[in-house]
Amino acid sequence: MVIAPFGRDLNRNNHSGTAWRQEIGNELIFEWKDYNRFGITGDKLNFQVRLNTSTGAISFVYGLFTAGTSTSYPR
């Protein structure tokens, strides 16, 4: 099984965004804050994956998305 809340290459290196994991009650939360797409500058992507450990439910939560600029877009 693949869980892909964004489904694109994200730039893990040389960015100012953060990614973290937290468990609250029966929910495991993975959050990406101010991430950018690989090869794109100026993106600010904010989203979460929430896994309910009791029911097995998976939720995607999307926050503010600001598109950056680039002269080339990876495929």
C-alpha positions as CSV (number, residue, x, y, z in Angstrom):
1,M,0.0,0.0,0.0
2,V,1.2,3.5,-0.8
3,I,-0.1,6.6,1.0
4,A,0.6,9.6,-1.2
5,P,-1.0,12.8,0.0
6,F,0.7,14.9,-2.6
7,G,2.0,12.4,-5.2
8,R,5.0,14.5,-6.4
9,D,8.7,14.7,-5.8
10,L,9.3,17.1,-2.8
11,N,12.6,18.8,-2.1
12,R,13.9,17.4,1.1
13,N,17.3,19.0,0.9
14,N,18.0,22.8,1.0
15,H,14.5,23.9,1.9
16,S,13.2,25.9,4.8
17,G,10.2,23.6,5.4
18,T,9.8,21.1,8.2
19,A,8.4,17.6,8.4
20,W,7.4,15.9,11.6
21,R,5.4,13.1,13.2
22,Q,3.2,13.2,16.3
23,E,0.9,10.8,18.0
24,I,-2.3,12.3,19.6
25,G,-4.6,9.8,21.2
26,N,-5.3,7.1,18.6
27,E,-4.1,9.3,15.7
28,L,-0.7,9.2,14.1
29,I,-0.1,12.5,12.3
30,F,2.6,13.2,9.7
31,E,2.9,16.9,8.6
32,W,4.8,18.7,5.9
33,K,5.0,22.5,6.5
34,D,6.3,25.0,3.9
35,Y,7.7,22.3,1.6
36,N,8.5,22.8,-2.0
37,R,8.4,20.7,-5.1
38,F,11.7,19.4,-6.4
39,G,13.1,21.8,-9.0
40,I,10.6,24.6,-8.1
41,T,11.5,27.7,-6.0
42,G,9.1,29.6,-3.8
43,D,6.6,26.9,-3.1
44,K,5.0,26.7,0.3
45,L,3.0,23.4,0.5
46,N,1.3,22.4,3.8
47,F,-0.4,19.1,4.3
48,Q,-0.9,16.2,6.7
49,V,-1.6,12.5,6.7
50,R,-3.6,11.3,9.7
51,L,-3.7,7.5,10.5
52,N,-6.3,6.3,13.0
53,T,-4.7,3.4,14.8
54,S,-8.1,2.2,16.1
55,T,-10.1,2.2,12.9
56,G,-7.4,2.1,10.2
57,A,-8.9,5.3,8.6
58,I,-6.6,7.4,6.6
59,S,-7.2,11.2,6.2
60,F,-5.5,13.8,4.1
61,V,-5.6,17.4,5.4
62,Y,-4.5,20.2,3.1
63,G,-3.5,23.6,4.3
64,L,-2.2,26.7,2.4
65,F,-0.6,26.0,-1.0
66,T,1.4,28.8,-2.6
67,A,2.9,28.0,-6.0
68,G,6.4,29.0,-6.7
69,T,8.1,29.9,-10.0
70,S,10.5,28.0,-12.2
71,T,11.5,27.9,-15.9
72,S,11.3,24.1,-16.0
73,Y,9.0,21.7,-14.4
74,P,10.0,18.1,-13.6
75,R,7.7,15.3,-14.8
